[in-house]
Amino acid sequence: MHFTSERVFDDGVVEREFTLGEIPGILWTPASAPAPLILICPPPLGLGKVYSRLAGRARYYAAEYGFASATLELPGSGDRPRWAAADRARADLRRAMEAGEPVSGEIVDALILPLVEKAVPEWQAALDDLLALPEIGGPVGYEGGIISIGVRLAVVEPRIAAAGLFAGSLVPAAVFEEARQVTIPLHVLLQWDDEGNPRQAALDLFDAFGSEEKTLHANMGGHTGVPPHELDAGARFFARHLK
């Protein structure tokens, strides 16, 4: 991990850009240290396009709750090399949705499963280096973006103690089976009228999770209409489990 820039905000929060090999990322740390860590998985749009959303969450967590946060560019996104298979899968998804056709399991698998296989080891490698920093003390939470990545990490990464998941992405059938192995506390957000993702699939996935403590927050509105108060609800969830 190599840090490439540093910025200090008026509230004492420090933002540093880094590279993990060739993978760009950003770390936010509070004024007090060492701090528990939240991994914030972005949507696959490129960190530049979603920076304000990620930074707003991370700075709130740092200033109000004393959490550090880190994010990592996903494979095939932003300035990372294009990924032909992912581009084809996204094109197939767009064609199906524009034609009003159901999205097949084959399309979902081609879009999500290779991304999970590539991204999860990268997040684990980032976690190795982040936890070696003196300003990071653990424990670790995960919040994101693509729910299938969160499911896999919750199963294979014992350092993650709790996860806040966004039920706003397509989920392969194989991930439903993995969800039964998840046992950490979960806080799941669902937009009831999410235009691109079937509500019943999100409810079925929540039901499949094996965690004894799991909470579903469902709000009216479309994919991008998450109410502002959910930011604090998520922070309080992490405060219960990371402090």
Buried (B, 14 or more C-beta within 10 A) or exposed (E): BEEEEEEEBEEEBBBBBBEBEEBBBBBBBBBEBBBBBBBBBBBBEBBEEBEEBBBEBBBBBBBBBBBBBBBBBBBBBBEBEEBEEBEEBBEBBEEBBEEEEEBEEEBBBBBBBBBBEBBBEBBBBBBEBBBEBEBBBBBBBBBBBBBBBBBBBBBEBEBBBBBBBBBBBBBBEBBBEBBEBBBBBBBBBBBEEBEEBEBEBBBEBBEBBBBEBBBBBBBEEEBEEBEEEBBEBBBEBBBEBBE
